[in-house]
Amino acid sequence: MNSNDIISYKCPSCGSALVYGVDGKLSCSFCGNSYETDAIKMLERSEEESKGFDWGDYTKKFENEKEVLDNTAVYVCRSCGAAIEADETLAATHCPYCDSEIILSDRLTGGLKPNAVIPFKISEKTLENSIKNYFKNKPLLPSNFINKQKMSKIKGIYVPFWLFDSKIDGQMFMNASKIRYYSDAHYNYTETKHYIIELDGKMNFAKIPVDASVKMDNDLMDAIEPYDYSDLVDFDPAYLSGFFADRFDEDPEKSLPRAESRMNESAEAVFRSSVVGFDGVSLKSKNLKLMDSTVKYVLLPVYLLNLKYMGKNYRFAVNGQTGKVVGELPISKFKKFMYYLGITAASAGIIWLILTLIHIL
């Protein structure tokens, strides 16, 4: 690889690196100038490069794509000439020598180019407040778990996602029952009537997300949803400047079952909700078929933070569009003990007060 495989946006005024900001502009931290992304075009793209990801083309043309890109590649930084090693999924990073913003163009062009991206909307200040609010009112959280130094380790990364559109067509059979209670002069009766209900229907689904990165925790990525997909814009590498980005390494064919499972759950819930007027309802059987599935390849903004505490790693994710924070929190053994001790003491005080009042009465 050589420097032609790297996109590096430079300030026209001073030559320093430009970084994409939540205001939608490329800004220079050295001279303070900012520019519209459309005004800064560092890469001439061919018709094929501007086409973007196509599921059918990918299946036909990139069957051996993983074999081609499955090795670490070496790129040359345009600013300082340093050699930069990058694994097969890295698409945007920083030069470790001169800290220039680097976008690896060969990972993002032609059939590997994302169809769209949601740019980061959360500023560093808003991000810090979101995390502090998440940790607030957690009485058992260790006092030294988070500090300014640890907050500085947060990194913004564009995570690859598949957005599936599809239809579900099928049937569901439900067991249902109605219960009636009545009495006569001698007995109380319970009458139960049983029914089998057949439901037929079709549902359309749009933009069902599945993260396309093997190394990302699926539960964590699911938890930071939802995203507002009205903010999707056509992909431009300028949005990646100043952030990290990964290329997909999970094929859409392998990700489709996860999307199908989510769609089936939603369809089943809708079918169930349509059965009303019964005392009991349960699923007997279902036959749901996925039809006309299509997919788009998009990059979604995520802030990641890894914190080690007492030998264990705690991973947090923040939705870079909405600020939603998810993650696992440690528990301070000392605070847990004191909290338990406080409850026990309070309980003992209440019991003592009750016994005292009984004695007085």
PyMOL commands that set and color helices and strands:
alter all, ss='L'
color gray80, all
select helices_A, chain A and resi 3-5+37-39+55-61+65-69+105-107+110-112+124-135+148-151+218-223+229-231+237-240+252-273+333-360
alter helices_A, ss='H'
color red, helices_A
select strands_A, chain A and resi 6-7+18-20+25-28+34-36+73-76+83-86+90-94+101-104+116-117+155-183+188-211+233-234+244-246+280-309+312-319+325-327
alter strands_A, ss='S'
color yellow, strands_A
deselect
rebuild
show_as cartoon
